[in-house]
């Protein structure tokens, strides 16, 4: 996918995603979706030190019986871990990102200081299984985002691998 296509996809999803979403399909309501993958590449610290990274990322999304999305995100690398919980109204930059249903897909865009990540989950016809894909997008060759240690890095190369997705009945956050 070319950068222009990727940039257009991110812009389209950010600006039009909520308008396109017809709400959560009934088959996914009161279910929890778990997405995980590894992000790796090279990053430069504010002090100018360049090093490789490999970050384990998970996002758990509960779709309520009213079709509202509740999320938990976690990023960990070595002894550092960072994350948070996000409700339906937490869609500003630095919060939970913008997720919406588009037919049998759940598409999310997580903006960074510079660049963004797009997570797409595609469900089978019965919404009993899913597959995930992740795309890192940037302009000018650099992504600026916080690492699991909370420090803002310039990421000069980023790839994602081993995306997985599962869906289960019920609320993973209950109890």
Protein Blocks (a to p, Z undefined) as FASTA:
>chain_A
ZZklmmmmmmmmmmmmmmmpgbjafklgoiacddddddddddddfkopacdddddddddd
dddfkopacddddddehjbccdddddfklmbghilojaddehjaccdddddfbocddddd
dddfkopaccdddddddehhiacdddfkopacddfbdcdehiacdddedjfkgZZ
